[in-house]
Every structure is written in structure tokens, then in C-alpha cells.
Amino acid sequence: MISDSFGIVDAKGFSEVLQKARNGQEIPMVTLMRTLGIEAWLRGLQSFRMFVGAGENSGEPLRLLAPITSSAEKN
């Protein structure tokens, strides 16, 4: 998971939540949906090559190529 590479999501904990869902146990659905949304957004950025670093399984963290700024910061 890209979000795990950035330290946003704990992949092991996320996997445990998915396993609970598979087993029909109660899970924090809103949190799960937000996590999936963040992961999808980051994967979209990755498709535009917005990251540098080897990332997963290399020990080297991913980094953004350019800082993300809000429109308020630009003015």
C-alpha cells in the first residue's frame, strides 16, 4: 500500500480489518472507506509519477516530487 509507505496507514492493521469484514464481523466502515479513498488518490498520483524513492520492500520511503500547496498558500 502506498499509504503505508508514507506512514499514513498501517498495512497490517488494514489487513486485519479486511479479514474481520470477510468473517462478517463489525468494522469501522467510514474509516475503511476513507482509507480506500486515500489509497486510490495516492495511486492516482503515482500514475503521474509524483513520487520518488523505491518505496515498498526497499526500506527507502517514498517522497513527493513537489510539495502540495493549497490555493490559499499561492495567494
Buried (B, 14 or more C-beta within 10 A) or exposed (E): BBBBBBEEBEEEEBEEBEEBEEEEEEBEEEEBEEBEEBBEEBEEBBEEEBBEEEBEEEEEEBEEEEEEEEEEEEE
